[in-house]
Amino acid sequence: MSRTFPKAGVDYPGSYGGVLAWFPDDEACRDYLDWLRWPNGFRCPLCGSATGWRLVDGRWSCRGCARRVSATAGTIFHRTRTPLTIWFAAAWSMTSDKQGVSALGL
C-alpha cells in the first residue's frame, strides 16, 4: 500500500462492492485501522516499544510496559457497540456520494 497519498482501489475501496470485499468482518476493519494508526508497525504510545502482540479482543499488549492499546482509542469508533463493518460502510457512503447521503439512506 502507498504510504504517501492514498489511492482509491489501492489504499481504500473504490466501490461499495470493494467495501464489502475489503472489510467482510470486524477483524479486517481492525487490521485496516492498525495500518492507519501504525503504518510502520505497532508502537506503544506510552513507552515507545515496537514489540507487542495482538490480544483476542483486538487490542495490542505492549511487551515493554504491558499497556493494552486499541487502534480505535481516541476515534469515533472508541467503545462503540455498532460493528466496525457498519461504520466503514456508512463512512464510505457518506464520502463517496456527491450529493451526500440521507439518514434514511444509511
Residue frames as a rotation matrix with the C-alpha (Angstrom) as fourth column:
MET 1
0.573 0.820 0.000 0.00
0.820 -0.573 0.000 0.00
0.000 0.000 -1.000 0.00
SER 2
-0.056 -0.543 0.838 1.11
0.475 -0.752 -0.456 3.51
0.878 0.372 0.300 -0.74
ARG 3
-0.060 -0.035 -0.998 2.12
0.994 -0.091 -0.056 5.47
-0.089 -0.995 0.040 2.34
THR 4
-0.903 -0.379 -0.203 2.18
0.368 -0.925 0.093 8.99
-0.223 0.009 0.975 0.87
PHE 5
-0.603 0.745 -0.287 -1.08
-0.781 -0.624 0.020 9.66
-0.164 0.236 0.958 -0.99
PRO 6
-0.445 0.481 0.756 -3.97
0.026 0.850 -0.525 7.22
-0.895 -0.214 -0.391 -0.67
LYS 7
-0.772 0.200 -0.603 -5.44
-0.632 -0.134 0.764 5.97
0.072 0.971 0.229 -3.95
ALA 8
0.222 0.937 0.268 -8.93
-0.870 0.314 -0.379 4.52
-0.440 -0.149 0.886 -4.47
GLY 9
0.885 0.189 -0.425 -8.79
-0.373 0.833 -0.408 0.81
0.277 0.520 0.808 -5.06
VAL 10
0.045 -0.935 -0.351 -5.26
0.074 0.353 -0.933 0.65
0.996 0.017 0.085 -3.67
ASP 11
-0.897 -0.430 0.098 -5.39
-0.016 -0.189 -0.982 2.20
0.441 -0.883 0.163 -0.18
TYR 12
-0.582 0.796 0.166 -9.17
-0.286 -0.009 -0.958 2.21
-0.761 -0.605 0.234 0.22
PRO 13
-0.363 0.479 0.799 -12.06
0.721 0.688 -0.085 0.63
-0.590 0.545 -0.595 -1.71
GLY 14
-0.979 -0.036 -0.199 -13.26
-0.102 -0.764 0.637 2.38
-0.175 0.644 0.745 -4.85
SER 15
-0.383 0.901 -0.204 -16.79
-0.434 0.020 0.901 0.93
0.816 0.433 0.383 -4.79
TYR 16
0.195 0.545 0.815 -19.36
-0.981 0.094 0.172 -0.40
0.017 -0.833 0.553 -2.35
GLY 17
0.918 0.063 -0.390 -18.58
-0.134 0.979 -0.157 -3.91
0.372 0.196 0.907 -3.56
GLY 18
-0.013 -0.998 -0.055 -14.97
0.058 0.054 -0.997 -3.17
0.998 -0.016 0.057 -2.67
VAL 19
-0.234 0.014 0.972 -16.02
-0.890 -0.405 -0.208 -2.15
0.390 -0.914 0.107 0.84
LEU 20
0.727 0.599 0.335 -17.77
-0.681 0.693 0.239 -5.49
-0.089 -0.402 0.911 1.30
ALA 21
0.770 -0.498 -0.400 -14.76
0.181 0.771 -0.611 -7.39
0.612 0.398 0.683 -0.12
TRP 22
-0.195 -0.918 0.346 -12.10
-0.140 -0.323 -0.936 -5.46
0.971 -0.231 -0.066 1.83
PHE 23
-0.762 -0.037 0.647 -13.99
-0.623 -0.231 -0.747 -5.42
0.177 -0.972 0.153 5.13
PRO 24
-0.235 0.707 -0.667 -16.01
-0.135 0.656 0.743 -8.65
0.963 0.265 -0.059 5.44
ASP 25
0.498 0.359 -0.789 -15.69
0.695 0.379 0.611 -8.69
0.519 -0.853 -0.061 9.25
ASP 26
0.991 -0.059 0.117 -14.58
-0.118 -0.792 0.599 -6.57
0.058 -0.607 -0.792 12.20
GLU 27
0.462 -0.878 0.127 -11.14
0.471 0.364 0.803 -8.23
-0.751 -0.311 0.582 12.20
ALA 28
-0.015 -0.431 0.902 -10.43
0.990 -0.132 -0.047 -6.86
0.140 0.893 0.428 8.71
CYS 29
0.706 0.330 0.626 -11.60
0.263 -0.944 0.200 -3.42
0.657 0.024 -0.753 9.85
ARG 30
0.912 -0.403 -0.070 -9.29
-0.023 -0.221 0.975 -3.55
-0.409 -0.888 -0.211 12.88
ASP 31
0.163 -0.878 0.449 -6.37
0.849 0.357 0.391 -4.57
-0.504 0.318 0.803 10.65
TYR 32
0.174 -0.020 0.985 -7.03
0.775 -0.614 -0.149 -1.53
0.608 0.789 -0.092 8.46
LEU 33
0.920 0.185 0.346 -7.26
-0.056 -0.810 0.583 0.78
0.388 -0.556 -0.735 11.48
ASP 34
0.638 -0.768 -0.051 -3.98
0.394 0.269 0.879 -0.70
-0.662 -0.581 0.474 12.75
TRP 35
-0.034 -0.655 0.755 -2.35
0.999 -0.001 0.043 0.16
-0.027 0.755 0.655 9.42
LEU 36
0.454 0.266 0.851 -3.70
0.408 -0.910 0.067 3.71
0.792 0.317 -0.522 9.54
ARG 37
0.983 -0.013 0.181 -2.59
-0.165 -0.479 0.862 4.28
0.075 -0.878 -0.473 13.15
TRP 38
0.317 -0.910 0.266 0.76
-0.326 0.158 0.932 2.46
-0.891 -0.382 -0.247 12.94
PRO 39
0.864 0.097 -0.494 1.85
-0.503 0.106 -0.858 2.41
-0.031 0.990 0.140 9.26
ASN 40
0.007 -0.941 -0.337 5.32
-0.730 0.226 -0.645 1.13
0.683 0.251 -0.686 10.22
GLY 41
-0.235 -0.016 -0.972 4.06
0.387 0.916 -0.109 -1.45
0.892 -0.401 -0.209 12.71
PHE 42
0.724 0.613 -0.316 2.80
0.483 -0.123 0.867 -1.29
0.492 -0.781 -0.385 16.28
ARG 43
-0.550 -0.806 0.219 4.40
0.304 -0.438 -0.846 1.28
0.778 -0.399 0.485 18.58
CYS 44
0.008 0.533 -0.846 3.27
0.991 0.107 0.077 1.75
0.132 -0.839 -0.528 22.19
PRO 45
0.365 0.183 0.913 2.08
0.277 -0.957 0.081 5.32
0.889 0.224 -0.400 22.84
LEU 46
0.997 0.035 0.071 3.27
-0.059 -0.271 0.961 5.13
0.053 -0.962 -0.268 26.47
CYS 47
0.504 -0.855 0.122 6.80
0.013 0.148 0.989 3.68
-0.863 -0.497 0.086 26.34
GLY 48
0.344 -0.341 -0.875 7.52
-0.879 -0.444 -0.173 3.71
-0.329 0.829 -0.452 22.59
SER 49
-0.445 -0.503 0.741 8.25
-0.273 0.864 0.422 -0.03
-0.853 -0.014 -0.522 22.40
ALA 50
-0.234 0.308 -0.922 7.79
-0.971 -0.036 0.235 -1.56
0.039 0.951 0.308 18.96
THR 51
-0.857 -0.090 -0.507 7.21
-0.114 0.993 0.016 -5.03
0.502 0.072 -0.862 20.34
GLY 52
-0.466 0.765 0.445 3.75
-0.739 -0.060 -0.670 -6.23
-0.486 -0.641 0.594 21.17
TRP 53
-0.974 0.223 0.046 1.17
0.215 0.832 0.511 -8.82
0.076 0.508 -0.858 20.29
ARG 54
-0.481 0.872 0.094 -2.48
-0.628 -0.417 0.657 -8.79
0.612 0.257 0.748 19.44
LEU 55
-0.820 0.300 0.488 -4.95
-0.328 0.453 -0.829 -9.97
-0.470 -0.840 -0.273 22.07
VAL 56
-0.699 0.605 0.381 -8.10
0.691 0.709 0.140 -11.96
-0.185 0.361 -0.914 21.39
ASP 57
0.245 0.872 -0.425 -10.29
0.699 -0.462 -0.546 -8.85
-0.672 -0.163 -0.722 21.78
GLY 58
0.632 -0.007 0.775 -8.38
0.715 -0.381 -0.586 -6.99
0.299 0.924 -0.236 19.02
ARG 59
0.930 -0.358 0.087 -6.28
-0.363 -0.850 0.381 -4.76
-0.062 -0.386 -0.920 21.28
TRP 60
0.330 -0.907 -0.260 -2.47
0.037 0.288 -0.957 -4.80
0.943 0.306 0.128 21.42
SER 61
0.966 -0.168 -0.194 -0.43
0.207 0.060 0.977 -5.65
-0.153 -0.984 0.093 24.50
CYS 62
0.600 -0.794 0.097 2.91
-0.601 -0.527 -0.601 -3.86
0.528 0.302 -0.794 24.75
ARG 63
0.530 -0.499 -0.686 5.87
0.531 0.826 -0.190 -6.05
0.661 -0.263 0.703 25.65
GLY 64
-0.441 -0.821 0.363 7.72
0.260 -0.504 -0.824 -3.14
0.859 -0.269 0.435 27.25
CYS 65
-0.858 0.120 0.500 5.12
-0.469 -0.579 -0.667 -1.83
0.209 -0.806 0.553 29.69
ALA 66
-0.840 0.542 -0.013 2.20
0.532 0.819 -0.214 -4.31
-0.106 -0.187 -0.977 29.39
ARG 67
-0.529 0.678 -0.510 -0.18
-0.413 -0.731 -0.543 -1.50
-0.741 -0.077 0.667 28.41
ARG 68
-0.319 0.527 0.787 -3.16
0.784 0.614 -0.093 -2.54
-0.533 0.587 -0.610 26.34
VAL 69
-0.613 -0.017 -0.790 -3.74
-0.304 -0.918 0.256 -0.32
-0.729 0.397 0.557 23.32
SER 70
0.104 0.717 0.689 -6.56
0.669 0.463 -0.582 -0.25
-0.736 0.521 -0.431 20.79
ALA 71
-0.795 -0.363 0.486 -6.46
0.606 -0.431 0.668 1.23
-0.033 0.826 0.563 17.31
THR 72
0.014 0.897 0.442 -9.95
0.699 -0.325 0.637 2.63
0.715 0.300 -0.632 17.95
ALA 73
0.132 0.000 -0.991 -8.91
0.924 -0.363 0.123 4.60
-0.360 -0.932 -0.048 21.08
GLY 74
-0.430 -0.270 -0.862 -9.41
0.188 -0.960 0.208 8.32
-0.883 -0.072 0.463 20.60
THR 75
-0.987 0.156 -0.030 -11.55
-0.056 -0.165 0.985 7.88
0.149 0.974 0.171 17.48
ILE 76
-0.274 0.959 0.067 -15.28
-0.948 -0.281 0.148 7.87
0.161 -0.023 0.987 16.77
PHE 77
0.157 0.288 -0.945 -15.08
-0.306 0.924 0.231 4.07
0.939 0.253 0.233 16.98
HIS 78
-0.823 -0.558 0.107 -13.94
-0.252 0.189 -0.949 4.07
0.510 -0.808 -0.296 20.63
ARG 79
-0.883 0.418 0.215 -16.26
-0.038 0.391 -0.920 1.94
-0.469 -0.820 -0.329 22.79
THR 80
-0.368 0.780 -0.506 -18.84
-0.926 -0.259 0.274 1.65
0.082 0.570 0.818 20.03
ARG 81
-0.271 0.371 0.888 -21.35
-0.256 0.862 -0.438 -1.17
-0.928 -0.346 -0.139 20.14
THR 82
0.785 0.493 -0.375 -22.00
-0.450 0.036 -0.892 -0.87
-0.426 0.869 0.250 16.42
PRO 83
0.508 -0.624 0.594 -19.91
0.616 0.745 0.256 -3.30
-0.602 0.236 0.763 14.36
LEU 84
-0.242 -0.718 -0.653 -16.98
-0.083 -0.655 0.751 -1.70
-0.967 0.236 0.099 12.54
THR 85
-0.729 0.019 0.684 -18.27
0.644 0.359 0.676 -3.13
-0.232 0.933 -0.274 9.26
ILE 86
0.375 0.919 0.123 -21.37
0.926 -0.367 -0.087 -0.93
-0.035 0.146 -0.989 9.61
TRP 87
0.478 -0.288 -0.830 -19.25
0.162 -0.899 0.406 2.14
-0.863 -0.329 -0.383 10.47
PHE 88
-0.600 -0.800 0.009 -16.98
0.118 -0.077 0.990 1.56
-0.791 0.595 0.141 7.47
ALA 89
-0.432 0.527 0.732 -19.92
0.902 0.233 0.364 1.09
0.021 0.817 -0.576 5.07
ALA 90
0.643 0.700 -0.312 -21.57
0.723 -0.688 -0.054 4.27
-0.253 -0.191 -0.948 6.42
ALA 91
0.169 -0.672 -0.721 -18.34
0.019 -0.729 0.684 6.27
-0.986 -0.129 -0.110 6.14
TRP 92
-0.774 -0.442 0.454 -17.81
0.418 0.182 0.890 5.08
-0.476 0.878 0.044 2.57
SER 93
-0.005 0.869 0.495 -21.40
0.997 -0.034 0.070 6.01
0.078 0.494 -0.866 1.66
MET 94
0.703 0.304 -0.643 -21.07
0.473 -0.875 0.103 9.50
-0.532 -0.377 -0.759 3.16
THR 95
0.005 -0.815 -0.579 -17.77
-0.154 -0.573 0.805 10.27
-0.988 0.085 -0.128 1.44
SER 96
-0.748 -0.374 0.549 -18.45
0.400 0.406 0.822 8.75
-0.530 0.834 -0.154 -1.97
ASP 97
0.095 0.863 0.497 -21.82
0.993 -0.048 -0.107 10.26
-0.068 0.504 -0.861 -2.88
LYS 98
-0.708 -0.453 0.543 -21.54
0.564 -0.824 0.048 13.72
0.425 0.340 0.839 -4.42
GLN 99
-0.084 0.772 0.630 -24.95
-0.192 -0.633 0.750 14.83
0.978 -0.058 0.201 -3.08
GLY 100
-0.634 -0.155 0.758 -24.34
-0.767 -0.003 -0.642 13.32
0.102 -0.988 -0.117 0.34
VAL 101
-0.628 0.429 -0.649 -26.39
0.263 0.902 0.342 10.62
0.732 0.043 -0.679 1.98
SER 102
0.036 0.733 0.680 -29.58
-0.671 -0.486 0.560 10.92
0.741 -0.476 0.474 3.98
ALA 103
-0.532 -0.149 0.833 -30.17
-0.806 0.388 -0.446 9.32
-0.257 -0.909 -0.327 7.34
LEU 104
0.534 0.789 0.304 -32.83
-0.588 0.605 -0.537 7.16
-0.607 0.108 0.787 5.70
GLY 105
0.667 -0.355 -0.655 -30.31
-0.562 0.339 -0.755 6.09
0.490 0.871 0.026 3.07
LEU 106
-0.473 -0.852 0.226 -27.92
-0.782 0.288 -0.552 4.94
0.405 -0.438 -0.802 5.76
